Amino acid sequence: MTIRNAAWRLCGALALLLACATARAGEITVYTALEEDDVRVYLAEFAKAKPDIKVNLLRLSTGDLVARILAEKANPREDVIWGTAVTQLSDPRILEMAEPYKPAGIDAVKTAFKDPQNRWFATTGYFAGFCVNTEVLAKKNLPMPSSWQDLLNPVYKGQIVMPNAASSGTGYLMIVSLLQMKGEEKGWQFLQDLDKNIAQYIKSGSRPCKMAAAGEYAIGLSFAFSGVKQIMEGYPVKLVIPSEGAGYEIEVSMLMKTAKNKADAKQFLDWLLTLDAAKLYGERSEMSSVPGAKATPAVLKAGLPADVSTVLYKGMDFNASAKNKDAILAEWKKRFER
C-alpha cells in the first residue's frame, strides 16, 4: 500500500467517525416499560421543550425489557432507561451499568424516590387494583369484590384475568406483595387458591383491565390507573382497591455509562422533573414524586383516592422484592404459568 493510499484510507475512516458522531448529536435512545399511550403524550410534550433532540424509543413490558437490557449488556444500545420498576432495575447487573447523575430538580424529590448513590430516581409509580365490569357482574349475578380474599369465591371461576408475573411488572408486584402480606407459606397457598378462578395470565399489566372493560371477563387485575382510564373512556368499570392494602411499585429512570450522547440524555432526564412533566403525571399516573403533580378532578371522579398513601400496603419491601425476584418467578412459573 502506498503512503498516498494509506492517507486516503485514514481520511475516509476519520470522515466516517465524524459522520457517526454527527448522526448521534441531538439523538438519544430510550428504553421504557411505560404504557404506550402515556409515552406518546410525554414525548410530544418533551418535543415542545427540546425540539432539537430526537428520541428513539423501545417500549416493552417490564420483564421483557429487563431481559433485553441484560441480553445486550455486552453492547448496550440505550442511553437512558425510563419509567421501569425499581424492583426490576435493582438487579446488580443493571445497576453497575448506570452512571450516577443528579438531574436538575432532584433535591425536591423525597428520599424514598431516589437512589442514595444517584444511579436512579423515580417520577411515577403504580399500585394494584381490580377493574370490575359492573354490567357483567349484574348479568351473571356476581357480588362486587372488595378484597383479595373475596376473589377466592368459587362464583368467580373463569371470570378473572391477571398479568403474567414473569413478563409484567404489575404481575410481579401483585405476587410479591401478597407473599409479603401473608408470608411465604400462606402467600403461595393463597395464590394456589386464586389460580382456580383465573381464566388467563396475560403478558401485559394493563390488558386485563381492558379485557374486563370490553366485557370479556368480569374482573381484570391490573394497576389502578388502567381502571381510571377505562372509566374515563366511558366503560362500565368500577375501580376496586383491595382492602388489605394495595402493593405498589415506583418507576425509575437512569443514565447509562455507555450512553453515546450523554449531554442530551441528561436533558431528557432533567425534563422528567419539570413542572410541565409533573402536570402530565397528574393526568396519567396514580402517584408521582415530582412537586406540582396533582390528580385532576376527572381522575379523582373515576375513583383514584385523593391521598393514595391511605390505600397502599405499608409493608412493601423493595429490597426483598428485588433480591428474591428470580426465585419467586421460578416458583411462580413452576406452579402457574400456562
C-alpha angles and dihedrals in degrees: 000000000000123000089245093054091046090052092051091050091049091050090049092052092049091049090052091051091049091048091052091048090050091050090055095049109102092010131100135177116224129189117202144169095199118123114278096237091050092048091055092053095045094048093047089056092044089053089058091053096041108022093165094062118083116203118210106198137201114188122188138152111275099258093045092047093052090048089052093049092051093045089055095043094115090054110020116198101187127088094192137021107211133194101348128145113276090218089062098040093048087080104125089228089061097038090057088058092057123096114216111248135166108208121208109277096023093121089069092056116096118252094247090063099054138057116249088226092050094241094127144005133193127229099172142016142187140214137201122274141162120240105208121190104219094197093054090048091052093045093051094036093237125159122246109254120225102177145029087254091058090060090069090070107120090226088077094059108140092002100094129078123190137183119264105252092213095059105023126068088206090053092051091046090057094048097045094044091053091049090050093046096048104024125248101287098042091038095056090045090052091051089048090054092044091051089067089068098040114107096186142356106224125208094225128068094217100038097079089060092048091050091051091047090054090053096248090123136008098236132029117189108214143127114301099248092057086065091046090055093050092049092049089051090057103256119147093252132137118201112225120190109200112253092224087068129273119265110230143195135198123226113226138192131206143181116238122231088224095051109143093207108033096164094061092036088058091050089055092050091047090053092056088069097048126111090246089059092042091058089056091050088056089056100041111026135060094222138015139183095206119103109244096035106126129166112249122236090252091055092048091048089054090060109272110139115245088229108036092184088076093065102039123106102252096207099065110142109195093182092056090044090055097040095049098037099106094046093046093048092047090053092045092051091049093051106034119008112116 
